Amino acid sequence: MNIGVDIRCLIRGRYNGVAEYTYQLLTALFALDQKNQYWLFYNSYSQVSLPPFNQANVHYVGFRYPNRLLMLGLKLFNWPKLDQLIAQRYLLYPEPIKFDLFFLPNLDFVCFSKKVPVVLTAHDLSYELFPYFFSQKILWWHRLINPRRLAQTAQKILAVSENTKNDLVKIYQIPETKVVKVYSGLDQAFKKITDQEALALARTNWRLPEKFILGLGTIEPRKNWESLILAWQRAKIKYNIPHQLVLVGNQGWLQSSVFNLIKQSRLRQEIRYLNSVQPEERVWLYNLADLFVYPSWYEGFGFPPLEAMACGLPTIIASNSALSEVASAGALLVNPDNIIEISEAMQQVLSDENLKNDLAKRGQQVAGNYPWSKTAQEVLAVFNQLKIQS
């Protein structure tokens, strides 16, 4: 098969969220499949930093159109057809390319010939369910892309959880037979580190306290950072826990309320914020922390809790969306609306050695259920099934 893949989310060299999903899935997929030909489409007028895929059956196809001009053409004129654009570039390779399908691991402006089947990954529908968590710029971007129409016209949709699948069927009225649940995977780099000297060096380099609770994720309203800060502050005052709070994440949209809360806190000197941690460095933070708390309002899958659990870090998560589906067997669940409940859960884990060890053990077991190799196998099965049906 000739399979087109939209990799525009991978051209900046730093992977988080959807970009991390795309990179990890393609890495596993290319290791599994040396038969089909993969054509990786990207576009950027400026310099790009591409992932180092060097398999013989993987081909980069890049263009340098101004992005706004390309998006305008795709949105208003249904032009250019991305499959035709690639085929014209490789007109004689070694024969004209006919695409069997085009894979979209992320939402973006696209347009294809009518006979080209499209496989779309749906990560979540948070922008539909909780529009007040997003800036107007982000909401307008989604309106222009029109995810509902994209989902309805795709031949197959990969939902990263049962929760996301249910949202697609309910909100977008997608036939259930068109949606395939394929869990995301977990990078094997996240594991328990036993080298105490290396851990001590990492603690020194980041100037981390001896005891701390970790929160990690993009600084945006959906992640519910305020509840985490207030719950930690309550536990600190009521139970005199020695743990400081370390927050890690890129600044997203509407993040000012989080930083204002930190500034107003009388314990602000014991809150540390890190925004320059590379994805491959997160494993050290998980191994150095005493507890991971993730009270997000909504997740389509939720990478950070699984990453923490894989490192043997006791984890508290919100009892909602895909979090309770994907990670609940290895974590302590709390109501994200209830600051007292989150605070009491913190105290419970930190003061109960048996509970702490049990969570660490169960968390590692749960995290082991999500290898990227399994995700790649299931995605490839969808590709093959679509080829047979066509």
Secondary structure, 3 states (H helix, E strand, C coil): CEEEEECHHHCECCCCCHHHHHHHHHHHHHHHCCCCEEEEEEECCCCCECCCCCCCCEEEEEECCCHHHHHHHHHHHCCCCHHHHHHHHCCCCCCCCCCCEEEECCCCCCCCCCCCCEEEEECCCHHHHCHHHCCHHHHHHHHHHCHHHHHHHCCEEEECCHHHHHHHHHHCCCCHHHEEECCCCECCCCCCCCCHHHHHHHHHHCCCCCCEEEEECCECHHHCHHHHHHHHHHHHHHHCCCCEEEEECCECCCCHHHHHHHHHCCCHHHEEEECCCCHHHHHHHHHHCCEEEECCCCCCCCHHHHHHHHCCCCEEEECCHHHHHHCHHHCEEECCCCHHHHHHHHHHHHHCHHHHHHHHHHHHHHHCCCEHHHHHHHHHHHHHHHHHHC
